[in-house]
């Protein structure tokens, strides 16, 4: 009887560990999620596709399954401070995509009198 109780307790702990690790591993890595989210923003601003079509196209482009996307959203919703850090990363990423202003080559300017 005591052996069964120990075995059941071990099984319960083992299964809990498996479930926790699976749920965390099904989330999208943050750098990839930043790029994916930025792509969704760009498509919303530049296309006439519906939100669901945009989501489908972007998930396909980044080879992400919908359950991974949903698990990632849940992960961020569990702690609102994660969203703030995430949005800061998205802003930095989008800023990095903007073309940098060209430096003026002083030598190529006409001579001043």
N, CA and C atoms as an extended XYZ file, in Angstrom:
339
Properties=species:S:1:pos:R:3:atomname:S:1:resname:S:1:resid:I:1 pbc="F F F"
N         0.819       -1.188        0.000 N   UNK     1
C         0.000        0.000        0.000 CA  UNK     1
C         0.869        1.260        0.000 C   UNK     1
N         1.896        1.254        0.846 N   UNK     2
C         2.793        2.408        0.915 CA  UNK     2
C         3.547        2.586       -0.407 C   UNK     2
N         3.885        1.471       -1.061 N   UNK     3
C         4.571        1.526       -2.341 CA  UNK     3
C         3.676        2.182       -3.396 C   UNK     3
N         2.391        1.836       -3.413 N   UNK     4
C         1.454        2.443       -4.366 CA  UNK     4
C         1.333        3.942       -4.147 C   UNK     4
N         1.277        4.368       -2.901 N   UNK     5
C         1.188        5.791       -2.591 CA  UNK     5
C         2.443        6.514       -3.080 C   UNK     5
N         3.610        5.946       -2.851 N   UNK     6
C         4.863        6.544       -3.311 CA  UNK     6
C         4.916        6.593       -4.836 C   UNK     6
N         4.476        5.529       -5.459 N   UNK     7
C         4.465        5.467       -6.911 CA  UNK     7
C         3.501        6.509       -7.496 C   UNK     7
N         2.329        6.633       -6.912 N   UNK     8
C         1.359        7.628       -7.374 CA  UNK     8
C         1.880        9.050       -7.177 C   UNK     8
N         2.526        9.302       -6.061 N   UNK     9
C         3.085       10.624       -5.799 CA  UNK     9
C         4.196       10.945       -6.804 C   UNK     9
N         5.065        9.988       -7.060 N   UNK    10
C         6.121       10.173       -8.050 CA  UNK    10
C         5.513       10.457       -9.425 C   UNK    10
N         4.498        9.690       -9.808 N   UNK    11
C         3.850        9.869      -11.099 CA  UNK    11
C         3.221       11.255      -11.204 C   UNK    11
N         2.590       11.712      -10.143 N   UNK    12
C         1.963       13.032      -10.130 CA  UNK    12
C         3.014       14.135      -10.293 C   UNK    12
N         4.100       14.035       -9.585 N   UNK    13
C         5.175       15.025       -9.692 CA  UNK    13
C         5.801       14.980      -11.090 C   UNK    13
N         6.018       13.788      -11.586 N   UNK    14
C         6.605       13.628      -12.916 CA  UNK    14
C         5.717       14.248      -13.993 C   UNK    14
N         4.426       13.963      -13.942 N   UNK    15
C         3.496       14.506      -14.940 CA  UNK    15
C         3.377       16.024      -14.813 C   UNK    15
N         3.395       16.543      -13.611 N   UNK    16
C         3.340       18.001      -13.420 CA  UNK    16
C         4.557       18.670      -14.037 C   UNK    16
N         5.712       18.080      -13.844 N   UNK    17
C         6.943       18.605      -14.415 CA  UNK    17
C         6.879       18.590      -15.939 C   UNK    17
N         6.384       17.512      -16.493 N   UNK    18
C         6.256       17.400      -17.952 CA  UNK    18
C         5.313       18.477      -18.489 C   UNK    18
N         4.175       18.653      -17.857 N   UNK    19
C         3.197       19.639      -18.322 CA  UNK    19
C         3.747       21.059      -18.239 C   UNK    19
N         4.436       21.365      -17.165 N   UNK    20
C         5.007       22.708      -17.014 CA  UNK    20
C         6.064       22.955      -18.078 C   UNK    20
N         6.935       22.003      -18.307 N   UNK    21
C         7.991       22.191      -19.302 CA  UNK    21
C         7.412       22.260      -20.716 C   UNK    21
N         6.357       21.511      -20.981 N   UNK    22
C         5.738       21.560      -22.308 CA  UNK    22
C         5.077       22.900      -22.554 C   UNK    22
N         4.413       23.418      -21.562 N   UNK    23
C         3.727       24.694      -21.775 CA  UNK    23
C         4.724       25.817      -21.973 C   UNK    23
N         5.851       25.779      -21.295 N   UNK    24
C         6.852       26.818      -21.469 CA  UNK    24
C         7.567       26.665      -22.811 C   UNK    24
N         7.810       25.439      -23.237 N   UNK    25
C         8.524       25.231      -24.498 CA  UNK    25
C         7.649       25.528      -25.709 C   UNK    25
N         6.340       25.600      -25.517 N   UNK    26
C         5.472       25.891      -26.658 CA  UNK    26
C         5.354       27.392      -26.925 C   UNK    26
N         5.995       28.204      -26.094 N   UNK    27
C         5.979       29.642      -26.358 CA  UNK    27
C         7.051       29.983      -27.390 C   UNK    27
N         6.819       31.082      -28.079 N   UNK    28
C         7.743       31.533      -29.115 CA  UNK    28
C         8.877       32.295      -28.455 C   UNK    28
N        10.086       32.059      -28.916 N   UNK    29
C        11.257       32.763      -28.394 CA  UNK    29
C        11.061       34.268      -28.604 C   UNK    29
N        11.473       35.078      -27.630 N   UNK    30
C        11.134       36.508      -27.613 CA  UNK    30
C        11.591       37.263      -28.856 C   UNK    30
N        12.809       37.042      -29.325 N   UNK    31
C        13.293       37.768      -30.505 CA  UNK    31
C        12.430       37.453      -31.730 C   UNK    31
N        12.061       36.203      -31.873 N   UNK    32
C        11.219       35.801      -32.993 CA  UNK    32
C         9.825       36.409      -32.848 C   UNK    32
N         9.304       36.438      -31.621 N   UNK    33
C         7.985       37.005      -31.376 CA  UNK    33
C         7.974       38.510      -31.646 C   UNK    33
N         9.069       39.186      -31.330 N   UNK    34
C         9.184       40.629      -31.613 CA  UNK    34
C         9.069       40.848      -33.124 C   UNK    34
N         9.809       40.085      -33.904 N   UNK    35
C         9.782       40.231      -35.359 CA  UNK    35
C         8.399       39.881      -35.922 C   UNK    35
N         7.809       38.817      -35.398 N   UNK    36
C         6.491       38.390      -35.828 CA  UNK    36
C         5.466       39.487      -35.545 C   UNK    36
N         5.496       40.045      -34.361 N   UNK    37
C         4.547       41.095      -33.977 CA  UNK    37
C         4.739       42.346      -34.836 C   UNK    37
N         5.984       42.718      -35.073 N   UNK    38
C         6.270       43.881      -35.915 CA  UNK    38
C         5.742       43.653      -37.331 C   UNK    38
N         5.896       42.451      -37.846 N   UNK    39
C         5.381       42.118      -39.178 CA  UNK    39
C         3.858       42.259      -39.214 C   UNK    39
N         3.200       41.825      -38.155 N   UNK    40
C         1.744       41.979      -38.092 CA  UNK    40
C         1.355       43.456      -38.120 C   UNK    40
N         2.086       44.279      -37.405 N   UNK    41
C         1.806       45.724      -37.386 CA  UNK    41
C         1.983       46.299      -38.791 C   UNK    41
N         3.083       45.951      -39.454 N   UNK    42
C         3.333       46.450      -40.807 CA  UNK    42
C         2.208       46.034      -41.756 C   UNK    42
N         1.799       44.778      -41.678 N   UNK    43
C         0.749       44.296      -42.579 CA  UNK    43
C        -0.589       44.978      -42.305 C   UNK    43
N        -0.875       45.254      -41.047 N   UNK    44
C        -2.122       45.959      -40.720 CA  UNK    44
C        -2.124       47.351      -41.332 C   UNK    44
N        -0.959       47.987      -41.336 N   UNK    45
C        -0.854       49.354      -41.845 CA  UNK    45
C        -0.759       49.429      -43.368 C   UNK    45
N        -0.310       48.365      -44.008 N   UNK    46
C        -0.026       48.448      -45.443 CA  UNK    46
C        -0.888       47.550      -46.323 C   UNK    46
N        -1.745       46.736      -45.729 N   UNK    47
C        -2.554       45.843      -46.555 CA  UNK    47
C        -4.031       45.994      -46.221 C   UNK    47
N        -4.845       45.440      -47.071 N   UNK    48
C        -6.290       45.480      -46.841 CA  UNK    48
C        -6.813       44.131      -46.334 C   UNK    48
N        -5.902       43.251      -45.953 N   UNK    49
C        -6.306       41.944      -45.440 CA  UNK    49
C        -6.998       42.091      -44.084 C   UNK    49
N        -7.852       41.126      -43.785 N   UNK    50
C        -8.492       41.092      -42.470 CA  UNK    50
C        -7.457       40.661      -41.423 C   UNK    50
N        -7.802       40.892      -40.172 N   UNK    51
C        -6.900       40.534      -39.067 CA  UNK    51
C        -6.579       39.039      -39.073 C   UNK    51
N        -7.573       38.216      -39.348 N   UNK    52
C        -7.344       36.765      -39.341 CA  UNK    52
C        -6.435       36.324      -40.485 C   UNK    52
N        -6.564       36.957      -41.650 N   UNK    53
C        -5.699       36.618      -42.785 CA  UNK    53
C        -4.263       37.062      -42.494 C   UNK    53
N        -4.119       38.242      -41.922 N   UNK    54
C        -2.785       38.738      -41.554 CA  UNK    54
C        -2.136       37.775      -40.577 C   UNK    54
N        -2.880       37.380      -39.564 N   UNK    55
C        -2.350       36.448      -38.561 CA  UNK    55
C        -1.917       35.146      -39.233 C   UNK    55
N        -2.760       34.606      -40.102 N   UNK    56
C        -2.436       33.363      -40.800 CA  UNK    56
C        -1.157       33.507      -41.624 C   UNK    56
N        -1.061       34.578      -42.415 N   UNK    57
C         0.096       34.782      -43.284 CA  UNK    57
C         1.388       34.962      -42.480 C   UNK    57
N         1.311       35.736      -41.407 N   UNK    58
C         2.518       35.996      -40.612 CA  UNK    58
C         2.951       34.735      -39.868 C   UNK    58
N         2.009       34.018      -39.291 N   UNK    59
C         2.376       32.773      -38.606 CA  UNK    59
C         3.014       31.789      -39.578 C   UNK    59
N         2.475       31.734      -40.780 N   UNK    60
C         3.046       30.843      -41.795 CA  UNK    60
C         4.458       31.289      -42.173 C   UNK    60
N         4.644       32.593      -42.359 N   UNK    61
C         5.955       33.128      -42.732 CA  UNK    61
C         7.017       32.792      -41.687 C   UNK    61
N         6.642       32.864      -40.409 N   UNK    62
C         7.595       32.616      -39.327 CA  UNK    62
C         7.582       31.162      -38.860 C   UNK    62
N         6.833       30.315      -39.557 N   UNK    63
C         6.740       28.891      -39.232 CA  UNK    63
C         6.336       28.683      -37.765 C   UNK    63
N         5.265       29.364      -37.379 N   UNK    64
C         4.753       29.283      -36.017 CA  UNK    64
C         3.345       28.707      -36.071 C   UNK    64
N         3.077       27.759      -35.196 N   UNK    65
C         1.740       27.170      -35.104 CA  UNK    65
C         0.850       28.076      -34.261 C   UNK    65
N        -0.437       28.011      -34.516 N   UNK    66
C        -1.370       28.881      -33.784 CA  UNK    66
C        -1.351       28.584      -32.288 C   UNK    66
N        -1.185       27.315      -31.882 N   UNK    67
C        -1.148       27.006      -30.459 CA  UNK    67
C         0.092       27.619      -29.797 C   UNK    67
N         1.197       27.733      -30.552 N   UNK    68
C         2.395       28.382      -30.004 CA  UNK    68
C         2.149       29.882      -29.814 C   UNK    68
N         1.496       30.480      -30.808 N   UNK    69
C         1.147       31.903      -30.723 CA  UNK    69
C         0.225       32.154      -29.529 C   UNK    69
N        -0.807       31.323      -29.386 N   UNK    70
C        -1.744       31.480      -28.277 CA  UNK    70
C        -1.069       31.247      -26.929 C   UNK    70
N        -0.170       30.271      -26.865 N   UNK    71
C         0.558       30.011      -25.615 CA  UNK    71
C         1.457       31.188      -25.264 C   UNK    71
N         2.035       31.820      -26.273 N   UNK    72
C         2.900       32.980      -26.042 CA  UNK    72
C         2.081       34.161      -25.545 C   UNK    72
N         0.922       34.384      -26.155 N   UNK    73
C         0.038       35.459      -25.695 CA  UNK    73
C        -0.360       35.215      -24.245 C   UNK    73
N        -0.705       33.997      -23.910 N   UNK    74
C        -1.077       33.659      -22.524 CA  UNK    74
C         0.099       33.899      -21.579 C   UNK    74
N         1.290       33.499      -22.005 N   UNK    75
C         2.489       33.690      -21.190 CA  UNK    75
C         2.689       35.170      -20.868 C   UNK    75
N         2.532       36.035      -21.868 N   UNK    76
C         2.693       37.472      -21.638 CA  UNK    76
C         1.529       38.038      -20.823 C   UNK    76
N         0.332       37.522      -21.016 N   UNK    77
C        -0.823       37.995      -20.255 CA  UNK    77
C        -0.723       37.641      -18.777 C   UNK    77
N         0.012       36.586      -18.465 N   UNK    78
C         0.173       36.180      -17.068 CA  UNK    78
C         0.953       37.202      -16.248 C   UNK    78
N         1.748       38.022      -16.920 N   UNK    79
C         2.527       39.054      -16.224 CA  UNK    79
C         2.582       40.308      -17.104 C   UNK    79
N         1.749       41.304      -16.819 N   UNK    80
C         1.692       42.500      -17.659 CA  UNK    80
C         3.037       43.226      -17.817 C   UNK    80
N         3.936       43.067      -16.869 N   UNK    81
C         5.258       43.701      -17.010 CA  UNK    81
C         6.037       43.098      -18.177 C   UNK    81
N         5.766       41.851      -18.491 N   UNK    82
C         6.403       41.235      -19.668 CA  UNK    82
C         5.991       41.975      -20.932 C   UNK    82
N         4.715       42.370      -20.993 N   UNK    83
C         4.238       43.102      -22.170 CA  UNK    83
C         4.997       44.407      -22.324 C   UNK    83
N         5.224       45.118      -21.229 N   UNK    84
C         5.927       46.400      -21.325 CA  UNK    84
C         7.330       46.200      -21.887 C   UNK    84
N         8.039       45.214      -21.362 N   UNK    85
C         9.387       44.910      -21.869 CA  UNK    85
C         9.306       44.491      -23.346 C   UNK    85
N         8.310       43.688      -23.672 N   UNK    86
C         8.128       43.225      -25.046 CA  UNK    86
C         7.890       44.404      -25.993 C   UNK    86
N         6.979       45.304      -25.631 N   UNK    87
C         6.678       46.447      -26.494 CA  UNK    87
C         7.897       47.358      -26.658 C   UNK    87
N         8.688       47.482      -25.603 N   UNK    88
C         9.936       48.249      -25.719 CA  UNK    88
C        10.852       47.606      -26.759 C   UNK    88
N        10.934       46.286      -26.744 N   UNK    89
C        11.759       45.565      -27.724 CA  UNK    89
C        11.210       45.736      -29.144 C   UNK    89
N         9.901       45.726      -29.285 N   UNK    90
C         9.292       45.912      -30.602 CA  UNK    90
C         9.644       47.294      -31.147 C   UNK    90
N         9.556       48.316      -30.292 N   UNK    91
C         9.893       49.681      -30.720 CA  UNK    91
C        11.349       49.757      -31.163 C   UNK    91
N        12.237       49.172      -30.393 N   UNK    92
C        13.661       49.167      -30.748 CA  UNK    92
C        13.864       48.447      -32.080 C   UNK    92
N        13.195       47.327      -32.271 N   UNK    93
C        13.328       46.572      -33.516 CA  UNK    93
C        12.821       47.384      -34.704 C   UNK    93
N        11.666       47.999      -34.577 N   UNK    94
C        11.101       48.794      -35.666 CA  UNK    94
C        12.004       49.984      -35.987 C   UNK    94
N        12.535       50.615      -34.955 N   UNK    95
C        13.460       51.738      -35.169 CA  UNK    95
C        14.710       51.281      -35.917 C   UNK    95
N        15.155       50.064      -35.642 N   UNK    96
C        16.361       49.555      -36.316 CA  UNK    96
C        16.111       49.305      -37.802 C   UNK    96
N        14.860       49.148      -38.195 N   UNK    97
C        14.535       48.898      -39.595 CA  UNK    97
C        14.459       50.175      -40.424 C   UNK    97
N        14.310       51.305      -39.760 N   UNK    98
C        14.222       52.571      -40.483 CA  UNK    98
C        15.557       52.858      -41.160 C   UNK    98
N        15.514       53.389      -42.376 N   UNK    99
C        16.776       53.714      -43.053 CA  UNK    99
C        17.498       54.833      -42.304 C   UNK    99
N        18.771       54.664      -42.196 N   UNK   100
C        19.589       55.661      -41.514 CA  UNK   100
C        19.836       56.825      -42.470 C   UNK   100
N        19.836       58.057      -41.969 N   UNK   101
C        20.108       59.194      -42.860 CA  UNK   101
C        21.537       59.112      -43.390 C   UNK   101
N        21.677       59.477      -44.643 N   UNK   102
C        23.004       59.438      -45.260 CA  UNK   102
C        23.830       60.599      -44.745 C   UNK   102
N        25.100       60.305      -44.532 N   UNK   103
C        26.019       61.361      -44.118 CA  UNK   103
C        26.395       62.195      -45.342 C   UNK   103
N        26.486       63.466      -45.136 N   UNK   104
C        26.859       64.359      -46.230 CA  UNK   104
C        28.370       64.317      -46.390 C   UNK   104
N        28.772       64.066      -47.606 N   UNK   105
C        30.198       64.065      -47.912 CA  UNK   105
C        30.601       65.515      -48.194 C   UNK   105
N        31.322       66.110      -47.277 N   UNK   106
C        31.690       67.514      -47.378 CA  UNK   106
C        32.533       67.769      -48.620 C   UNK   106
N        33.319       66.801      -49.037 N   UNK   107
C        34.183       66.965      -50.194 CA  UNK   107
C        33.386       67.112      -51.489 C   UNK   107
N        32.185       66.530      -51.515 N   UNK   108
C        31.408       66.590      -52.745 CA  UNK   108
C        30.555       67.857      -52.851 C   UNK   108
N        30.490       68.636      -51.796 N   UNK   109
C        29.739       69.881      -51.844 CA  UNK   109
C        30.483       70.931      -52.676 C   UNK   109
N        29.735       71.819      -53.339 N   UNK   110
C        30.419       72.875      -54.103 CA  UNK   110
C        31.170       73.807      -53.154 C   UNK   110
N        32.252       74.348      -53.674 N   UNK   111
C        33.076       75.253      -52.856 CA  UNK   111
C        32.311       76.557      -52.658 C   UNK   111
N        32.449       77.061      -51.441 N   UNK   112
C        31.790       78.334      -51.131 CA  UNK   112
C        32.751       79.486      -51.421 C   UNK   112
N        32.218       80.595      -51.849 N   UNK   113
C        33.064       81.756      -52.177 CA  UNK   113
C        33.402       82.529      -50.941 C   UNK   113
